[in-house]
Amino acid sequence: MYAAKTKDCKACPLREQCYGKAKKYRVIRRALFHEAIERNKEWAKTDEYRNLMRLRSVWCEGISGL
């Protein structure tokens, strides 16, 4: 979890877009393994990943996995 300091938010030109006029700071919550999750999402877009998942379906499911 990240909580910006009030003085940091006061100086920020994007303050009102970030959380509006009512609050004085913003808290950002991220999963413990957020970086790993993002890396895996990017890897899942690659051809290598698709090929490995195709092989996995054959290895795990046998002929019915095709």
mmCIF file of the N, C-alpha and C atoms, coordinates in Angstrom:
data_MODEL
# 
_entry.id   MODEL 
# 
loop_
_atom_site.group_PDB 
_atom_site.id 
_atom_site.type_symbol 
_atom_site.label_atom_id 
_atom_site.label_alt_id 
_atom_site.label_comp_id 
_atom_site.label_asym_id 
_atom_site.label_entity_id 
_atom_site.label_seq_id 
_atom_site.pdbx_PDB_ins_code 
_atom_site.Cartn_x 
_atom_site.Cartn_y 
_atom_site.Cartn_z 
_atom_site.occupancy 
_atom_site.B_iso_or_equiv 
_atom_site.pdbx_formal_charge 
_atom_site.auth_seq_id 
_atom_site.auth_comp_id 
_atom_site.auth_asym_id 
_atom_site.auth_atom_id 
_atom_site.pdbx_PDB_model_num 
ATOM 1   N N  . MET A 1 1  ? 0.845   -1.163  0.000   1.00 0.00 ? 1  MET A N  1 
ATOM 2   C CA . MET A 1 1  ? 0.000   0.000   0.000   1.00 0.00 ? 1  MET A CA 1 
ATOM 3   C C  . MET A 1 1  ? 0.894   1.230   0.000   1.00 0.00 ? 1  MET A C  1 
ATOM 4   N N  . TYR A 1 2  ? 0.510   2.223   -0.767  1.00 0.00 ? 2  TYR A N  1 
ATOM 5   C CA . TYR A 1 2  ? 1.258   3.470   -0.840  1.00 0.00 ? 2  TYR A CA 1 
ATOM 6   C C  . TYR A 1 2  ? 0.310   4.609   -0.500  1.00 0.00 ? 2  TYR A C  1 
ATOM 7   N N  . ALA A 1 3  ? 0.714   5.452   0.397   1.00 0.00 ? 3  ALA A N  1 
ATOM 8   C CA . ALA A 1 3  ? -0.048  6.655   0.729   1.00 0.00 ? 3  ALA A CA 1 
ATOM 9   C C  . ALA A 1 3  ? 0.860   7.848   0.499   1.00 0.00 ? 3  ALA A C  1 
ATOM 10  N N  . ALA A 1 4  ? 0.455   8.713   -0.404  1.00 0.00 ? 4  ALA A N  1 
ATOM 11  C CA . ALA A 1 4  ? 1.257   9.904   -0.682  1.00 0.00 ? 4  ALA A CA 1 
ATOM 12  C C  . ALA A 1 4  ? 1.167   10.862  0.494   1.00 0.00 ? 4  ALA A C  1 
ATOM 13  N N  . LYS A 1 5  ? 2.221   11.614  0.698   1.00 0.00 ? 5  LYS A N  1 
ATOM 14  C CA . LYS A 1 5  ? 2.214   12.617  1.755   1.00 0.00 ? 5  LYS A CA 1 
ATOM 15  C C  . LYS A 1 5  ? 1.360   13.801  1.309   1.00 0.00 ? 5  LYS A C  1 
ATOM 16  N N  . THR A 1 6  ? 0.691   14.420  2.257   1.00 0.00 ? 6  THR A N  1 
ATOM 17  C CA . THR A 1 6  ? -0.179  15.549  1.952   1.00 0.00 ? 6  THR A CA 1 
ATOM 18  C C  . THR A 1 6  ? 0.586   16.657  1.246   1.00 0.00 ? 6  THR A C  1 
ATOM 19  N N  . LYS A 1 7  ? 1.808   16.930  1.678   1.00 0.00 ? 7  LYS A N  1 
ATOM 20  C CA . LYS A 1 7  ? 2.581   18.006  1.051   1.00 0.00 ? 7  LYS A CA 1 
ATOM 21  C C  . LYS A 1 7  ? 2.939   17.664  -0.395  1.00 0.00 ? 7  LYS A C  1 
ATOM 22  N N  . ASP A 1 8  ? 3.129   16.379  -0.694  1.00 0.00 ? 8  ASP A N  1 
ATOM 23  C CA . ASP A 1 8  ? 3.399   15.976  -2.075  1.00 0.00 ? 8  ASP A CA 1 
ATOM 24  C C  . ASP A 1 8  ? 2.178   16.211  -2.953  1.00 0.00 ? 8  ASP A C  1 
ATOM 25  N N  . CYS A 1 9  ? 1.019   15.889  -2.430  1.00 0.00 ? 9  CYS A N  1 
ATOM 26  C CA . CYS A 1 9  ? -0.209  16.056  -3.208  1.00 0.00 ? 9  CYS A CA 1 
ATOM 27  C C  . CYS A 1 9  ? -0.548  17.530  -3.420  1.00 0.00 ? 9  CYS A C  1 
ATOM 28  N N  . LYS A 1 10 ? -0.276  18.365  -2.431  1.00 0.00 ? 10 LYS A N  1 
ATOM 29  C CA . LYS A 1 10 ? -0.574  19.795  -2.567  1.00 0.00 ? 10 LYS A CA 1 
ATOM 30  C C  . LYS A 1 10 ? 0.200   20.419  -3.718  1.00 0.00 ? 10 LYS A C  1 
ATOM 31  N N  . ALA A 1 11 ? 1.422   19.962  -3.935  1.00 0.00 ? 11 ALA A N  1 
ATOM 32  C CA . ALA A 1 11 ? 2.274   20.534  -4.973  1.00 0.00 ? 11 ALA A CA 1 
ATOM 33  C C  . ALA A 1 11 ? 2.008   19.933  -6.355  1.00 0.00 ? 11 ALA A C  1 
ATOM 34  N N  . CYS A 1 12 ? 1.248   18.880  -6.432  1.00 0.00 ? 12 CYS A N  1 
ATOM 35  C CA . CYS A 1 12 ? 1.038   18.170  -7.695  1.00 0.00 ? 12 CYS A CA 1 
ATOM 36  C C  . CYS A 1 12 ? 0.011   18.886  -8.570  1.00 0.00 ? 12 CYS A C  1 
ATOM 37  N N  . PRO A 1 13 ? 0.337   19.137  -9.843  1.00 0.00 ? 13 PRO A N  1 
ATOM 38  C CA . PRO A 1 13 ? -0.610  19.798  -10.741 1.00 0.00 ? 13 PRO A CA 1 
ATOM 39  C C  . PRO A 1 13 ? -1.788  18.898  -11.133 1.00 0.00 ? 13 PRO A C  1 
ATOM 40  N N  . LEU A 1 14 ? -1.683  17.607  -10.931 1.00 0.00 ? 14 LEU A N  1 
ATOM 41  C CA . LEU A 1 14 ? -2.757  16.672  -11.288 1.00 0.00 ? 14 LEU A CA 1 
ATOM 42  C C  . LEU A 1 14 ? -3.621  16.282  -10.093 1.00 0.00 ? 14 LEU A C  1 
ATOM 43  N N  . ARG A 1 15 ? -3.468  16.978  -8.991  1.00 0.00 ? 15 ARG A N  1 
ATOM 44  C CA . ARG A 1 15 ? -4.143  16.628  -7.741  1.00 0.00 ? 15 ARG A CA 1 
ATOM 45  C C  . ARG A 1 15 ? -5.651  16.481  -7.910  1.00 0.00 ? 15 ARG A C  1 
ATOM 46  N N  . GLU A 1 16 ? -6.309  17.436  -8.528  1.00 0.00 ? 16 GLU A N  1 
ATOM 47  C CA . GLU A 1 16 ? -7.767  17.381  -8.639  1.00 0.00 ? 16 GLU A CA 1 
ATOM 48  C C  . GLU A 1 16 ? -8.227  16.248  -9.546  1.00 0.00 ? 16 GLU A C  1 
ATOM 49  N N  . GLN A 1 17 ? -7.442  15.895  -10.541 1.00 0.00 ? 17 GLN A N  1 
ATOM 50  C CA . GLN A 1 17 ? -7.790  14.774  -11.412 1.00 0.00 ? 17 GLN A CA 1 
ATOM 51  C C  . GLN A 1 17 ? -7.618  13.451  -10.678 1.00 0.00 ? 17 GLN A C  1 
ATOM 52  N N  . CYS A 1 18 ? -6.698  13.416  -9.760  1.00 0.00 ? 18 CYS A N  1 
ATOM 53  C CA . CYS A 1 18 ? -6.370  12.186  -9.046  1.00 0.00 ? 18 CYS A CA 1 
ATOM 54  C C  . CYS A 1 18 ? -7.452  11.812  -8.031  1.00 0.00 ? 18 CYS A C  1 
ATOM 55  N N  . TYR A 1 19 ? -7.863  12.740  -7.210  1.00 0.00 ? 19 TYR A N  1 
ATOM 56  C CA . TYR A 1 19 ? -8.835  12.394  -6.165  1.00 0.00 ? 19 TYR A CA 1 
ATOM 57  C C  . TYR A 1 19 ? -9.835  13.492  -5.849  1.00 0.00 ? 19 TYR A C  1 
ATOM 58  N N  . GLY A 1 20 ? -9.824  14.590  -6.564  1.00 0.00 ? 20 GLY A N  1 
ATOM 59  C CA . GLY A 1 20 ? -10.810 15.643  -6.362  1.00 0.00 ? 20 GLY A CA 1 
ATOM 60  C C  . GLY A 1 20 ? -10.419 16.631  -5.280  1.00 0.00 ? 20 GLY A C  1 
ATOM 61  N N  . LYS A 1 21 ? -11.355 17.492  -4.930  1.00 0.00 ? 21 LYS A N  1 
ATOM 62  C CA . LYS A 1 21 ? -11.088 18.555  -3.958  1.00 0.00 ? 21 LYS A CA 1 
ATOM 63  C C  . LYS A 1 21 ? -11.347 18.121  -2.515  1.00 0.00 ? 21 LYS A C  1 
ATOM 64  N N  . ALA A 1 22 ? -12.141 17.082  -2.323  1.00 0.00 ? 22 ALA A N  1 
ATOM 65  C CA . ALA A 1 22 ? -12.572 16.701  -0.977  1.00 0.00 ? 22 ALA A CA 1 
ATOM 66  C C  . ALA A 1 22 ? -11.462 16.068  -0.130  1.00 0.00 ? 22 ALA A C  1 
ATOM 67  N N  . LYS A 1 23 ? -10.635 15.239  -0.731  1.00 0.00 ? 23 LYS A N  1 
ATOM 68  C CA . LYS A 1 23 ? -9.603  14.544  0.037   1.00 0.00 ? 23 LYS A CA 1 
ATOM 69  C C  . LYS A 1 23 ? -8.297  15.316  0.014   1.00 0.00 ? 23 LYS A C  1 
ATOM 70  N N  . LYS A 1 24 ? -7.422  14.985  0.955   1.00 0.00 ? 24 LYS A N  1 
ATOM 71  C CA . LYS A 1 24 ? -6.135  15.665  1.049   1.00 0.00 ? 24 LYS A CA 1 
ATOM 72  C C  . LYS A 1 24 ? -4.982  14.794  0.558   1.00 0.00 ? 24 LYS A C  1 
ATOM 73  N N  . TYR A 1 25 ? -5.223  13.506  0.384   1.00 0.00 ? 25 TYR A N  1 
ATOM 74  C CA . TYR A 1 25 ? -4.188  12.591  -0.086  1.00 0.00 ? 25 TYR A CA 1 
ATOM 75  C C  . TYR A 1 25 ? -4.856  11.397  -0.749  1.00 0.00 ? 25 TYR A C  1 
ATOM 76  N N  . ARG A 1 26 ? -4.059  10.537  -1.347  1.00 0.00 ? 26 ARG A N  1 
ATOM 77  C CA . ARG A 1 26 ? -4.578  9.352   -2.016  1.00 0.00 ? 26 ARG A CA 1 
ATOM 78  C C  . ARG A 1 26 ? -3.824  8.121   -1.532  1.00 0.00 ? 26 ARG A C  1 
ATOM 79  N N  . VAL A 1 27 ? -4.546  7.032   -1.353  1.00 0.00 ? 27 VAL A N  1 
ATOM 80  C CA . VAL A 1 27 ? -3.954  5.755   -0.974  1.00 0.00 ? 27 VAL A CA 1 
ATOM 81  C C  . VAL A 1 27 ? -4.105  4.812   -2.166  1.00 0.00 ? 27 VAL A C  1 
ATOM 82  N N  . ILE A 1 28 ? -2.998  4.193   -2.558  1.00 0.00 ? 28 ILE A N  1 
ATOM 83  C CA . ILE A 1 28 ? -3.007  3.262   -3.681  1.00 0.00 ? 28 ILE A CA 1 
ATOM 84  C C  . ILE A 1 28 ? -2.691  1.878   -3.139  1.00 0.00 ? 28 ILE A C  1 
ATOM 85  N N  . ARG A 1 29 ? -3.583  0.935   -3.399  1.00 0.00 ? 29 ARG A N  1 
ATOM 86  C CA . ARG A 1 29 ? -3.392  -0.446  -2.938  1.00 0.00 ? 29 ARG A CA 1 
ATOM 87  C C  . ARG A 1 29 ? -2.999  -1.310  -4.128  1.00 0.00 ? 29 ARG A C  1 
ATOM 88  N N  . ARG A 1 30 ? -1.984  -2.104  -3.933  1.00 0.00 ? 30 ARG A N  1 
ATOM 89  C CA . ARG A 1 30 ? -1.519  -3.020  -4.969  1.00 0.00 ? 30 ARG A CA 1 
ATOM 90  C C  . ARG A 1 30 ? -1.342  -4.391  -4.347  1.00 0.00 ? 30 ARG A C  1 
ATOM 91  N N  . ALA A 1 31 ? -1.523  -5.406  -5.173  1.00 0.00 ? 31 ALA A N  1 
ATOM 92  C CA . ALA A 1 31 ? -1.324  -6.777  -4.709  1.00 0.00 ? 31 ALA A CA 1 
ATOM 93  C C  . ALA A 1 31 ? 0.142   -6.984  -4.337  1.00 0.00 ? 31 ALA A C  1 
ATOM 94  N N  . LEU A 1 32 ? 0.379   -7.902  -3.442  1.00 0.00 ? 32 LEU A N  1 
ATOM 95  C CA . LEU A 1 32 ? 1.733   -8.187  -2.984  1.00 0.00 ? 32 LEU A CA 1 
ATOM 96  C C  . LEU A 1 32 ? 2.651   -8.564  -4.149  1.00 0.00 ? 32 LEU A C  1 
ATOM 97  N N  . PHE A 1 33 ? 2.136   -9.318  -5.099  1.00 0.00 ? 33 PHE A N  1 
ATOM 98  C CA . PHE A 1 33 ? 2.929   -9.778  -6.236  1.00 0.00 ? 33 PHE A CA 1 
ATOM 99  C C  . PHE A 1 33 ? 2.549   -9.038  -7.517  1.00 0.00 ? 33 PHE A C  1 
ATOM 100 N N  . HIS A 1 34 ? 2.249   -7.760  -7.412  1.00 0.00 ? 34 HIS A N  1 
ATOM 101 C CA . HIS A 1 34 ? 1.776   -6.975  -8.552  1.00 0.00 ? 34 HIS A CA 1 
ATOM 102 C C  . HIS A 1 34 ? 2.757   -7.006  -9.727  1.00 0.00 ? 34 HIS A C  1 
ATOM 103 N N  . GLU A 1 35 ? 4.036   -6.846  -9.469  1.00 0.00 ? 35 GLU A N  1 
ATOM 104 C CA . GLU A 1 35 ? 5.026   -6.833  -10.548 1.00 0.00 ? 35 GLU A CA 1 
ATOM 105 C C  . GLU A 1 35 ? 5.053   -8.171  -11.281 1.00 0.00 ? 35 GLU A C  1 
ATOM 106 N N  . ALA A 1 36 ? 4.988   -9.261  -10.550 1.00 0.00 ? 36 ALA A N  1 
ATOM 107 C CA . ALA A 1 36 ? 4.989   -10.591 -11.165 1.00 0.00 ? 36 ALA A CA 1 
ATOM 108 C C  . ALA A 1 36 ? 3.731   -10.802 -12.003 1.00 0.00 ? 36 ALA A C  1 
ATOM 109 N N  . ILE A 1 37 ? 2.615   -10.326 -11.519 1.00 0.00 ? 37 ILE A N  1 
ATOM 110 C CA . ILE A 1 37 ? 1.360   -10.450 -12.259 1.00 0.00 ? 37 ILE A CA 1 
ATOM 111 C C  . ILE A 1 37 ? 1.450   -9.685  -13.575 1.00 0.00 ? 37 ILE A C  1 
ATOM 112 N N  . GLU A 1 38 ? 1.985   -8.480  -13.541 1.00 0.00 ? 38 GLU A N  1 
ATOM 113 C CA . GLU A 1 38 ? 2.128   -7.678  -14.757 1.00 0.00 ? 38 GLU A CA 1 
ATOM 114 C C  . GLU A 1 38 ? 3.090   -8.335  -15.747 1.00 0.00 ? 38 GLU A C  1 
ATOM 115 N N  . ARG A 1 39 ? 4.192   -8.895  -15.255 1.00 0.00 ? 39 ARG A N  1 
ATOM 116 C CA . ARG A 1 39 ? 5.129   -9.597  -16.141 1.00 0.00 ? 39 ARG A CA 1 
ATOM 117 C C  . ARG A 1 39 ? 4.452   -10.788 -16.806 1.00 0.00 ? 39 ARG A C  1 
ATOM 118 N N  . ASN A 1 40 ? 3.659   -11.530 -16.038 1.00 0.00 ? 40 ASN A N  1 
ATOM 119 C CA . ASN A 1 40 ? 2.966   -12.691 -16.598 1.00 0.00 ? 40 ASN A CA 1 
ATOM 120 C C  . ASN A 1 40 ? 1.928   -12.284 -17.633 1.00 0.00 ? 40 ASN A C  1 
ATOM 121 N N  . LYS A 1 41 ? 1.246   -11.184 -17.415 1.00 0.00 ? 41 LYS A N  1 
ATOM 122 C CA . LYS A 1 41 ? 0.274   -10.697 -18.401 1.00 0.00 ? 41 LYS A CA 1 
ATOM 123 C C  . LYS A 1 41 ? 0.964   -10.368 -19.720 1.00 0.00 ? 41 LYS A C  1 
ATOM 124 N N  . GLU A 1 42 ? 2.124   -9.749  -19.637 1.00 0.00 ? 42 GLU A N  1 
ATOM 125 C CA . GLU A 1 42 ? 2.879   -9.418  -20.850 1.00 0.00 ? 42 GLU A CA 1 
ATOM 126 C C  . GLU A 1 42 ? 3.399   -10.680 -21.531 1.00 0.00 ? 42 GLU A C  1 
ATOM 127 N N  . TRP A 1 43 ? 3.881   -11.635 -20.744 1.00 0.00 ? 43 TRP A N  1 
ATOM 128 C CA . TRP A 1 43 ? 4.398   -12.876 -21.304 1.00 0.00 ? 43 TRP A CA 1 
ATOM 129 C C  . TRP A 1 43 ? 3.293   -13.667 -21.997 1.00 0.00 ? 43 TRP A C  1 
ATOM 130 N N  . ALA A 1 44 ? 2.078   -13.591 -21.457 1.00 0.00 ? 44 ALA A N  1 
ATOM 131 C CA . ALA A 1 44 ? 0.953   -14.328 -22.028 1.00 0.00 ? 44 ALA A CA 1 
ATOM 132 C C  . ALA A 1 44 ? 0.581   -13.822 -23.417 1.00 0.00 ? 44 ALA A C  1 
ATOM 133 N N  . LYS A 1 45 ? 1.070   -12.671 -23.804 1.00 0.00 ? 45 LYS A N  1 
ATOM 134 C CA . LYS A 1 45 ? 0.792   -12.115 -25.131 1.00 0.00 ? 45 LYS A CA 1 
ATOM 135 C C  . LYS A 1 45 ? 1.783   -12.603 -26.189 1.00 0.00 ? 45 LYS A C  1 
ATOM 136 N N  . THR A 1 46 ? 2.801   -13.346 -25.779 1.00 0.00 ? 46 THR A N  1 
ATOM 137 C CA . THR A 1 46 ? 3.853   -13.754 -26.710 1.00 0.00 ? 46 THR A CA 1 
ATOM 138 C C  . THR A 1 46 ? 3.504   -15.061 -27.424 1.00 0.00 ? 46 THR A C  1 
ATOM 139 N N  . ASP A 1 47 ? 4.133   -15.267 -28.575 1.00 0.00 ? 47 ASP A N  1 
ATOM 140 C CA . ASP A 1 47 ? 3.952   -16.511 -29.327 1.00 0.00 ? 47 ASP A CA 1 
ATOM 141 C C  . ASP A 1 47 ? 4.518   -17.705 -28.560 1.00 0.00 ? 47 ASP A C  1 
ATOM 142 N N  . GLU A 1 48 ? 5.623   -17.494 -27.869 1.00 0.00 ? 48 GLU A N  1 
ATOM 143 C CA . GLU A 1 48 ? 6.228   -18.576 -27.088 1.00 0.00 ? 48 GLU A CA 1 
ATOM 144 C C  . GLU A 1 48 ? 5.231   -19.109 -26.057 1.00 0.00 ? 48 GLU A C  1 
ATOM 145 N N  . TYR A 1 49 ? 4.535   -18.212 -25.381 1.00 0.00 ? 49 TYR A N  1 
ATOM 146 C CA . TYR A 1 49 ? 3.545   -18.610 -24.378 1.00 0.00 ? 49 TYR A CA 1 
ATOM 147 C C  . TYR A 1 49 ? 2.425   -19.422 -25.030 1.00 0.00 ? 49 TYR A C  1 
ATOM 148 N N  . ARG A 1 50 ? 1.926   -18.934 -26.148 1.00 0.00 ? 50 ARG A N  1 
ATOM 149 C CA . ARG A 1 50 ? 0.837   -19.640 -26.834 1.00 0.00 ? 50 ARG A CA 1 
ATOM 150 C C  . ARG A 1 50 ? 1.264   -21.051 -27.243 1.00 0.00 ? 50 ARG A C  1 
ATOM 151 N N  . ASN A 1 51 ? 2.482   -21.167 -27.764 1.00 0.00 ? 51 ASN A N  1 
ATOM 152 C CA . ASN A 1 51 ? 2.981   -22.490 -28.158 1.00 0.00 ? 51 ASN A CA 1 
ATOM 153 C C  . ASN A 1 51 ? 3.124   -23.415 -26.954 1.00 0.00 ? 51 ASN A C  1 
ATOM 154 N N  . LEU A 1 52 ? 3.650   -22.900 -25.856 1.00 0.00 ? 52 LEU A N  1 
ATOM 155 C CA . LEU A 1 52 ? 3.795   -23.719 -24.652 1.00 0.00 ? 52 LEU A CA 1 
ATOM 156 C C  . LEU A 1 52 ? 2.442   -24.144 -24.089 1.00 0.00 ? 52 LEU A C  1 
ATOM 157 N N  . MET A 1 53 ? 1.457   -23.276 -24.141 1.00 0.00 ? 53 MET A N  1 
ATOM 158 C CA . MET A 1 53 ? 0.127   -23.634 -23.647 1.00 0.00 ? 53 MET A CA 1 
ATOM 159 C C  . MET A 1 53 ? -0.525  -24.681 -24.547 1.00 0.00 ? 53 MET A C  1 
ATOM 160 N N  . ARG A 1 54 ? -0.246  -24.608 -25.844 1.00 0.00 ? 54 ARG A N  1 
ATOM 161 C CA . ARG A 1 54 ? -0.755  -25.616 -26.768 1.00 0.00 ? 54 ARG A CA 1 
ATOM 162 C C  . ARG A 1 54 ? -0.137  -26.978 -26.438 1.00 0.00 ? 54 ARG A C  1 
ATOM 163 N N  . LEU A 1 55 ? 1.173   -27.001 -26.201 1.00 0.00 ? 55 LEU A N  1 
ATOM 164 C CA . LEU A 1 55 ? 1.838   -28.251 -25.815 1.00 0.00 ? 55 LEU A CA 1 
ATOM 165 C C  . LEU A 1 55 ? 1.326   -28.760 -24.474 1.00 0.00 ? 55 LEU A C  1 
ATOM 166 N N  . ARG A 1 56 ? 1.111   -27.858 -23.551 1.00 0.00 ? 56 ARG A N  1 
ATOM 167 C CA . ARG A 1 56 ? 0.621   -28.239 -22.224 1.00 0.00 ? 56 ARG A CA 1 
ATOM 168 C C  . ARG A 1 56 ? -0.739  -28.924 -22.328 1.00 0.00 ? 56 ARG A C  1 
ATOM 169 N N  . SER A 1 57 ? -1.600  -28.402 -23.199 1.00 0.00 ? 57 SER A N  1 
ATOM 170 C CA . SER A 1 57 ? -2.923  -29.009 -23.329 1.00 0.00 ? 57 SER A CA 1 
ATOM 171 C C  . SER A 1 57 ? -2.817  -30.447 -23.825 1.00 0.00 ? 57 SER A C  1 
ATOM 172 N N  . VAL A 1 58 ? -1.852  -30.717 -24.704 1.00 0.00 ? 58 VAL A N  1 
ATOM 173 C CA . VAL A 1 58 ? -1.657  -32.079 -25.195 1.00 0.00 ? 58 VAL A CA 1 
ATOM 174 C C  . VAL A 1 58 ? -1.070  -32.952 -24.092 1.00 0.00 ? 58 VAL A C  1 
ATOM 175 N N  . TRP A 1 59 ? -0.080  -32.440 -23.378 1.00 0.00 ? 59 TRP A N  1 
ATOM 176 C CA . TRP A 1 59 ? 0.568   -33.217 -22.325 1.00 0.00 ? 59 TRP A CA 1 
ATOM 177 C C  . TRP A 1 59 ? -0.385  -33.509 -21.164 1.00 0.00 ? 59 TRP A C  1 
ATOM 178 N N  . CYS A 1 60 ? -1.172  -32.533 -20.779 1.00 0.00 ? 60 CYS A N  1 
ATOM 179 C CA . CYS A 1 60 ? -2.055  -32.695 -19.610 1.00 0.00 ? 60 CYS A CA 1 
ATOM 180 C C  . CYS A 1 60 ? -3.347  -33.420 -19.951 1.00 0.00 ? 60 CYS A C  1 
ATOM 181 N N  . GLU A 1 61 ? -3.922  -33.065 -21.085 1.00 0.00 ? 61 GLU A N  1 
ATOM 182 C CA . GLU A 1 61 ? -5.240  -33.586 -21.428 1.00 0.00 ? 61 GLU A CA 1 
ATOM 183 C C  . GLU A 1 61 ? -5.185  -34.763 -22.402 1.00 0.00 ? 61 GLU A C  1 
ATOM 184 N N  . GLY A 1 62 ? -4.031  -34.990 -22.977 1.00 0.00 ? 62 GLY A N  1 
ATOM 185 C CA . GLY A 1 62 ? -3.947  -36.041 -23.985 1.00 0.00 ? 62 GLY A CA 1 
ATOM 186 C C  . GLY A 1 62 ? -4.629  -35.601 -25.271 1.00 0.00 ? 62 GLY A C  1 
ATOM 187 N N  . ILE A 1 63 ? -5.147  -36.520 -26.012 1.00 0.00 ? 63 ILE A N  1 
ATOM 188 C CA . ILE A 1 63 ? -5.747  -36.209 -27.307 1.00 0.00 ? 63 ILE A CA 1 
ATOM 189 C C  . ILE A 1 63 ? -7.030  -35.392 -27.160 1.00 0.00 ? 63 ILE A C  1 
ATOM 190 N N  . SER A 1 64 ? -7.703  -35.488 -26.019 1.00 0.00 ? 64 SER A N  1 
ATOM 191 C CA . SER A 1 64 ? -8.938  -34.716 -25.830 1.00 0.00 ? 64 SER A CA 1 
ATOM 192 C C  . SER A 1 64 ? -8.655  -33.237 -25.601 1.00 0.00 ? 64 SER A C  1 
ATOM 193 N N  . GLY A 1 65 ? -7.404  -32.877 -25.330 1.00 0.00 ? 65 GLY A N  1 
ATOM 194 C CA . GLY A 1 65 ? -7.039  -31.477 -25.107 1.00 0.00 ? 65 GLY A CA 1 
ATOM 195 C C  . GLY A 1 65 ? -6.867  -30.684 -26.381 1.00 0.00 ? 65 GLY A C  1 
ATOM 196 N N  . LEU A 1 66 ? -6.869  -31.338 -27.513 1.00 0.00 ? 66 LEU A N  1 
ATOM 197 C CA . LEU A 1 66 ? -6.719  -30.633 -28.782 1.00 0.00 ? 66 LEU A CA 1 
ATOM 198 C C  . LEU A 1 66 ? -7.996  -30.039 -29.140 1.00 0.00 ? 66 LEU A C  1 
# 
